Amino acid sequence: MIGEQGIPTILAVLATTPLQWLSLCTMLPRDLLERPAAGGAWSAIDCLGHLLDTERGVFPHRVRAILAGQAFPDFDPDSQGSHAGDEGPAAMATEFAERRRQSLALLGSLRAGDLE
């Protein structure tokens, strides 16, 4: 199980992701971000869309369910994810960064005992 010192480590790791996406989405051309890595693989923008989907509707709900001692439903990114990208990569990365900041604050409210 995750000990009390594990939560700060998890927070530190999760906090690095938005900065990376903000950098990529402001520096790289959109067509490169939308290009799949290989046949059937998600593009970078698909991956960012998935992260944004989870920050919008999965991660915060799961943390709240853990705190309430409740089960939570599965999430299937292929059938439930929006993979929205109409607003553009930089806007997606900006929203992801804000939602991740909120999720980190929520996750920071957990204690080791909450995760048992």
C-alpha positions, 0 to 999 in steps of 0.5 A: 500500500502507499505510505504517507511519504508516497502521496507527495511523490505521486503529487510531484510526478503528476505535477510534471505532466502539464508543463511538458504538454504546454511546452509541446503544444506551443512549440510543435506544429499541429499536424505533427501533434495529430500524426499517429505514431503507427497504424492504429496508435494514438497521436500525441493530441489523442493522448492529450485528449485522453488525459483531458477526459480523465481530468474532466470526468474520471480522476476527480470522481474516483478520488471523491469515491475513495474518500467516501468509501464508494466503488466507482465505474470503469472508464473505457477511453475508446468508447467513453472518451471524447478525444476532443481537439477542436479548440487546438492543442495549446488550449487543450494543454492549458485546460489540462494544466488547470484541471490537473492543478485542481486534481492535485489539490484534491489528491493532496487531501488524501492520507495514506489511510484513505487508500487502504 
